[in-house]
Amino acid sequence: MIRGNIAILTVKRIEVCGLTMRVMAIDLGDSRTGLAVSDESASLVGDAWVIHEKNMTAAAQTIANEAAVRGVGLIVVGYPKNMDGSIGPRAEKSERLAESLRSLCEIEIVLWDERLTTLRAHRILTENRRYGKKRKNTVDAVAASLILEEYLHYLSLQNP
């Protein structure tokens, strides 16, 4: 809503059983995995970082630990379908991560279609003149933030 020159943003809180919760998003990579966590009201992207882990089991354990420490109530795993909507090797890898996480924690796990998220993350980094090693160590965190942002927007539309 806009009043005069001041835009007023109405923030919708995501509630489960009357409690607000943090949401975590994951952009799974081969050697780096981006993670992003919302604020407690699940309305804004908060922290975003990268874990360096090639082993799926170890990555799942690290993610489950981070989720527990940060009080996460829902985990969104990026699900990179092919452009035609079919499931390819990257999406299958995300399915395996989701199953591993389900076996490690009592947190709800959601697969979220995230086609072109990494491409958008690269574009954002280019626009901000981030290249080389800085870019390599940041792109997955930015992609996770984009996944989380999209999912939080979806939630806000589901819970008017």
RODOVEX-6421 format. One record per residue: residue number from 0; x, y, z of N, C-alpha, C in turn. Coordinates in nm, 2 decimals. Each point is the difference from the previous one (the first is absolute). Layout:
BEGIN
i  n_east  n_north  n_up  ca_east  ca_north  ca_up  c_east  c_north  c_up
NUM  X  Y  Z  X  Y  Z  X  Y  Z
...
END
This chain:
BEGIN
i  n_east  n_north  n_up  ca_east  ca_north  ca_up  c_east  c_north  c_up
0  0.08  -0.12  0.00  -0.08  0.12  0.00  0.09  0.12  0.00
1  -0.04  0.11  -0.07  0.08  0.12  -0.01  -0.08  0.11  0.06
2  0.05  0.08  0.09  -0.06  0.12  0.06  0.10  0.11  -0.03
3  -0.05  0.10  -0.08  0.09  0.11  -0.04  0.13  -0.06  -0.06
4  0.11  0.04  0.05  0.13  -0.05  -0.05  0.05  -0.12  0.08
5  -0.08  -0.05  0.09  0.05  -0.11  0.09  -0.07  -0.12  -0.04
6  0.08  -0.11  -0.03  -0.05  -0.13  -0.02  -0.01  -0.07  0.13
7  -0.11  -0.06  0.02  -0.02  -0.08  0.13  -0.01  -0.14  -0.04
8  0.09  -0.08  0.05  0.00  -0.15  -0.03  -0.07  -0.07  0.11
9  -0.10  -0.08  -0.03  -0.06  -0.09  0.10  0.07  -0.13  -0.01
10  0.06  -0.04  0.11  0.07  -0.13  0.01  -0.09  -0.10  0.06
11  -0.02  -0.11  -0.07  -0.08  -0.11  0.05  0.08  -0.10  0.07
12  -0.04  -0.04  0.11  0.08  -0.10  0.08  -0.05  -0.14  -0.03
13  0.09  -0.09  -0.02  -0.04  -0.14  -0.03  -0.01  -0.07  0.13
14  -0.11  -0.06  0.02  -0.03  -0.06  0.13  -0.03  -0.15  -0.02
15  0.05  -0.08  0.09  -0.03  -0.14  0.01  -0.04  -0.03  0.14
16  -0.12  -0.04  0.02  -0.06  -0.03  0.14  0.02  0.13  0.08
17  -0.02  0.12  -0.06  0.01  0.12  0.08  0.14  0.05  0.03
18  0.10  -0.07  -0.05  0.14  0.04  0.02  0.07  0.04  -0.13
19  0.08  0.10  0.01  0.07  0.04  -0.12  0.12  -0.09  -0.01
20  0.06  0.00  -0.12  0.11  -0.09  -0.02  0.10  0.05  -0.10
21  0.12  -0.05  0.00  0.10  0.04  -0.10  -0.01  -0.11  -0.11
22  0.04  0.05  -0.12  0.00  -0.09  -0.11  0.14  0.00  -0.06
23  0.05  -0.12  -0.04  0.13  -0.01  -0.06  -0.01  -0.05  -0.14
24  0.08  0.06  -0.09  0.00  -0.04  -0.14  0.14  -0.05  -0.03
25  0.00  -0.10  -0.09  0.13  -0.07  -0.04  0.01  0.01  -0.15
26  0.12  0.04  -0.05  0.04  -0.01  -0.14  0.11  -0.10  0.00
27  -0.03  -0.13  -0.04  0.10  -0.11  0.01  0.09  0.01  -0.12
28  0.13  -0.01  0.03  0.11  0.00  -0.11  0.08  -0.13  0.02
29  0.10  -0.01  -0.09  0.09  -0.12  0.01  0.10  0.01  0.11
30  0.06  0.12  0.02  0.10  0.01  0.10  -0.04  0.11  0.10
31  -0.09  0.09  -0.04  -0.05  0.11  0.09  -0.15  -0.01  0.00
32  -0.06  0.03  0.12  -0.14  0.01  0.01  -0.04  0.13  0.07
33  -0.09  0.07  -0.07  -0.04  0.13  0.06  -0.12  -0.02  0.10
34  0.01  0.07  0.11  -0.11  -0.01  0.10  -0.05  0.14  0.03
35  -0.12  0.02  0.02  -0.06  0.13  0.04  -0.11  -0.02  0.10
36  -0.01  0.08  0.10  -0.10  -0.01  0.11  -0.07  0.13  0.01
37  -0.13  -0.01  0.02  -0.09  0.11  0.02  0.01  0.06  0.14
38  -0.06  0.11  0.02  -0.02  0.05  0.14  -0.10  -0.08  0.07
39  -0.03  0.03  0.13  -0.09  -0.09  0.07  -0.15  0.01  -0.05
40  -0.03  0.11  -0.06  -0.14  0.02  -0.05  -0.01  -0.06  -0.14
41  0.10  -0.06  -0.06  0.00  -0.06  -0.13  -0.05  0.10  -0.10
42  0.05  0.12  0.01  -0.04  0.10  -0.10  0.11  0.06  -0.07
43  0.13  -0.01  0.05  0.11  0.06  -0.06  0.12  -0.10  -0.01
44  0.08  0.00  -0.10  0.12  -0.08  -0.01  0.10  0.06  0.10
45  0.05  -0.09  0.09  0.10  0.05  0.10  0.14  -0.04  -0.05
46  0.06  -0.10  0.08  0.14  -0.04  -0.03  0.00  -0.09  -0.13
47  0.11  0.01  -0.07  0.03  -0.09  -0.12  0.15  -0.03  0.00
48  0.03  -0.12  -0.02  0.14  -0.05  0.00  0.01  -0.12  -0.08
49  0.13  -0.05  -0.01  0.03  -0.12  -0.08  0.07  -0.10  0.09
50  -0.04  -0.13  -0.02  0.08  -0.10  0.07  0.08  -0.07  -0.11
51  0.12  -0.05  0.03  0.08  -0.07  -0.10  0.01  -0.14  0.04
52  -0.09  -0.08  -0.07  -0.01  -0.14  0.03  -0.04  -0.08  -0.13
53  0.09  -0.09  -0.04  -0.03  -0.08  -0.12  -0.08  -0.13  0.03
54  0.01  -0.05  0.12  -0.07  -0.12  0.05  -0.14  0.04  0.04
55  -0.10  -0.07  -0.07  -0.14  0.03  0.02  -0.05  -0.02  0.15
56  0.05  -0.11  0.06  -0.03  -0.04  0.13  0.05  0.11  0.10
57  0.12  0.04  -0.02  0.06  0.10  0.09  -0.07  0.13  -0.02
58  -0.03  0.04  -0.12  -0.07  0.12  -0.03  -0.14  0.00  0.07
59  -0.07  -0.11  -0.01  -0.13  -0.01  0.06  0.01  0.02  0.15
60  0.10  -0.06  0.06  0.02  0.01  0.15  0.03  0.14  0.04
61  0.09  0.07  -0.08  0.03  0.14  0.03  -0.12  0.09  -0.01
62  -0.08  -0.03  -0.11  -0.13  0.08  -0.02  -0.09  -0.02  0.12
63  -0.02  -0.13  0.04  -0.09  -0.03  0.11  0.04  0.06  0.13
64  0.13  0.00  0.02  0.06  0.07  0.12  -0.03  0.15  0.00
65  0.03  0.06  -0.12  -0.02  0.15  -0.01  -0.15  0.03  0.02
66  -0.09  -0.08  -0.05  -0.14  0.02  0.01  -0.05  -0.01  0.15
67  0.06  -0.09  0.07  -0.03  -0.02  0.14  0.05  0.12  0.08
68  0.12  0.04  -0.02  0.06  0.11  0.07  -0.07  0.13  -0.02
69  -0.05  0.02  -0.12  -0.07  0.13  -0.04  -0.15  -0.01  0.02
70  -0.05  -0.10  0.05  -0.15  -0.01  0.03  -0.08  0.00  -0.13
71  0.04  -0.07  -0.10  -0.07  -0.01  -0.13  -0.12  -0.09  0.02
72  -0.11  0.04  -0.06  -0.12  -0.09  0.01  -0.04  -0.06  -0.14
73  0.06  0.05  -0.10  -0.03  -0.05  -0.14  0.13  0.02  -0.08
74  0.03  -0.11  -0.08  0.12  0.01  -0.09  -0.05  -0.02  -0.14
75  0.04  0.10  -0.09  -0.03  0.00  -0.14  0.12  -0.04  -0.08
76  0.00  -0.11  -0.07  0.11  -0.05  -0.08  -0.03  0.04  -0.14
77  0.10  0.07  -0.06  -0.01  0.04  -0.14  -0.01  -0.12  -0.09
78  -0.10  0.00  -0.09  -0.03  -0.12  -0.08  0.02  0.04  -0.15
79  0.12  -0.01  -0.05  0.02  0.06  -0.14  -0.05  -0.10  -0.11
80  -0.12  0.02  -0.03  -0.06  -0.08  -0.11  0.06  0.05  -0.13
81  -0.01  -0.08  -0.10  0.04  0.04  -0.14  -0.10  0.10  -0.05
82  0.04  0.08  -0.10  -0.09  0.10  -0.05  -0.13  -0.05  -0.05
83  0.00  -0.13  -0.05  -0.13  -0.06  -0.04  -0.08  -0.06  0.11
84  0.05  0.02  0.12  -0.08  -0.05  0.12  0.04  -0.14  0.04
85  0.09  -0.07  -0.07  0.03  -0.13  0.03  0.11  0.00  0.11
86  0.02  -0.12  0.06  0.09  -0.02  0.11  0.13  -0.05  -0.05
87  0.11  0.07  0.02  0.13  -0.04  -0.05  0.09  -0.04  0.12
88  0.13  -0.02  -0.02  0.09  -0.05  0.10  0.01  0.10  0.12
89  0.00  0.14  -0.03  0.01  0.10  0.11  -0.12  -0.01  0.09
90  -0.12  -0.01  -0.06  -0.12  -0.01  0.08  0.00  -0.13  0.08
91  0.05  -0.11  -0.06  0.00  -0.13  0.08  0.10  0.02  0.12
92  0.11  0.07  -0.02  0.09  0.02  0.11  -0.07  0.08  0.11
93  -0.08  0.10  -0.04  -0.08  0.07  0.10  -0.10  -0.09  0.08
94  -0.06  -0.09  -0.08  -0.09  -0.09  0.07  0.07  -0.09  0.10
95  0.12  -0.04  -0.03  0.08  -0.08  0.09  0.04  0.08  0.13
96  0.03  0.12  -0.02  0.03  0.09  0.11  -0.12  0.02  0.09
97  -0.12  0.02  -0.06  -0.12  0.02  0.08  -0.03  -0.13  0.08
98  0.02  -0.12  -0.06  -0.03  -0.12  0.07  0.10  -0.02  0.12
99  0.13  0.04  -0.03  0.10  -0.01  0.11  -0.04  0.09  0.12
100  -0.04  0.12  -0.04  -0.04  0.10  0.11  -0.13  -0.05  0.07
101  -0.09  -0.06  -0.07  -0.12  -0.06  0.07  0.04  -0.10  0.10
102  0.10  -0.08  -0.03  0.05  -0.11  0.09  0.07  0.06  0.12
103  0.06  0.12  -0.01  0.08  0.06  0.10  -0.07  0.09  0.10
104  -0.11  0.06  -0.05  -0.07  0.10  0.09  -0.15  -0.01  -0.02
105  -0.07  0.06  0.10  -0.14  0.00  0.00  -0.06  0.12  -0.07
106  0.07  0.07  -0.08  -0.04  0.12  -0.06  -0.06  -0.03  -0.14
107  -0.11  0.07  -0.03  -0.06  -0.02  -0.13  0.10  0.04  -0.11
108  0.00  -0.08  -0.11  0.09  0.03  -0.11  -0.08  0.01  -0.12
109  0.02  0.11  -0.08  -0.07  0.03  -0.12  0.09  0.01  -0.12
110  -0.03  -0.06  -0.11  0.08  0.02  -0.12  -0.07  0.11  -0.08
111  0.09  0.10  -0.04  -0.05  0.12  -0.07  0.06  0.02  -0.13
112  -0.08  0.01  -0.11  0.05  0.01  -0.14  0.08  0.13  0.00
113  0.13  -0.01  -0.04  0.09  0.12  0.00  0.07  0.01  -0.13
114  -0.06  -0.03  -0.11  0.06  0.02  -0.13  0.06  0.14  -0.01
115  0.12  0.01  -0.05  0.07  0.12  -0.04  0.04  0.08  0.12
116  -0.01  -0.05  0.13  0.04  0.08  0.11  0.15  0.03  0.00
117  0.08  -0.10  -0.03  0.15  0.03  0.00  0.03  0.10  -0.11
118  -0.06  -0.01  -0.12  0.02  0.10  -0.10  -0.04  0.14  0.05
119  -0.11  0.01  0.07  -0.04  0.13  0.06  0.11  0.05  0.10
120  0.05  -0.09  0.08  0.10  0.03  0.10  0.12  0.05  -0.07
121  0.05  -0.06  -0.11  0.11  0.05  -0.07  -0.02  0.14  -0.06
122  -0.12  0.02  -0.05  -0.04  0.13  -0.05  0.01  0.11  0.11
123  -0.05  -0.03  0.12  0.01  0.09  0.11  0.14  0.03  0.03
124  0.08  -0.10  0.01  0.14  0.02  0.04  0.08  0.08  -0.11
125  -0.04  -0.02  -0.13  0.07  0.08  -0.11  -0.05  0.14  0.01
126  -0.12  0.03  0.03  -0.05  0.14  0.02  0.07  0.07  0.11
127  0.04  -0.08  0.10  0.07  0.06  0.12  0.15  -0.02  -0.01
128  0.05  -0.03  -0.12  0.15  -0.01  -0.03  0.07  -0.10  0.09
129  -0.06  -0.11  0.03  0.06  -0.11  0.07  0.05  -0.11  -0.09
130  0.13  -0.02  -0.01  0.06  -0.09  -0.09  0.10  -0.09  0.07
131  0.05  -0.10  -0.07  0.10  -0.09  0.04  -0.03  -0.08  0.13
132  0.09  -0.01  0.09  -0.01  -0.08  0.12  -0.12  0.05  0.09
133  -0.01  0.13  0.01  -0.11  0.06  0.08  -0.14  -0.05  -0.06
134  -0.01  0.00  -0.13  -0.12  -0.05  -0.06  -0.03  -0.15  0.02
135  0.11  -0.07  -0.02  -0.01  -0.15  0.02  -0.05  -0.04  0.14
136  0.05  0.08  0.10  -0.04  -0.03  0.14  -0.13  0.06  0.04
137  -0.06  0.08  -0.09  -0.12  0.07  0.04  -0.13  -0.04  -0.08
138  0.02  -0.05  -0.12  -0.11  -0.02  -0.09  -0.10  -0.10  0.06
139  0.04  -0.10  0.07  -0.10  -0.10  0.05  -0.08  0.06  0.12
140  0.07  0.09  0.08  -0.08  0.06  0.11  -0.10  0.10  -0.06
141  0.04  0.07  -0.11  -0.10  0.09  -0.07  -0.11  -0.08  -0.05
142  0.02  -0.12  -0.07  -0.10  -0.08  -0.05  -0.09  -0.05  0.11
143  0.05  -0.04  0.11  -0.08  -0.05  0.11  -0.09  0.12  0.05
144  0.05  0.12  0.00  -0.08  0.11  0.04  -0.11  0.03  -0.09
145  0.02  -0.02  -0.13  -0.10  0.02  -0.10  -0.11  -0.11  0.02
146  0.04  -0.12  0.02  -0.10  -0.11  0.02  -0.08  0.03  0.13
147  0.06  0.05  0.10  -0.07  0.03  0.13  -0.09  0.12  -0.03
148  0.04  0.10  -0.07  -0.08  0.11  -0.03  -0.13  -0.04  -0.07
149  0.02  -0.08  -0.10  -0.11  -0.05  -0.08  -0.10  -0.08  0.08
150  0.05  -0.08  0.09  -0.08  -0.09  0.08  -0.08  0.09  0.11
151  0.07  0.09  0.06  -0.07  0.09  0.09  -0.11  0.08  -0.06
152  0.03  0.04  -0.12  -0.11  0.07  -0.08  -0.12  -0.09  -0.02
153  0.03  -0.12  -0.04  -0.11  -0.10  -0.02  -0.08  -0.02  0.13
154  0.08  -0.02  0.11  -0.07  -0.01  0.13  -0.09  0.12  0.04
155  0.05  0.12  -0.03  -0.08  0.12  0.03  -0.13  0.00  -0.08
156  0.00  -0.05  -0.12  -0.12  -0.01  -0.08  -0.09  -0.11  0.05
157  0.05  -0.10  0.06  -0.08  -0.11  0.05  -0.07  0.03  0.14
158  0.07  0.10  0.07  -0.05  0.04  0.13  -0.03  0.15  0.01
159  -0.11  0.04  -0.07  -0.03  0.14  0.00  -0.03  0.06  0.13
END
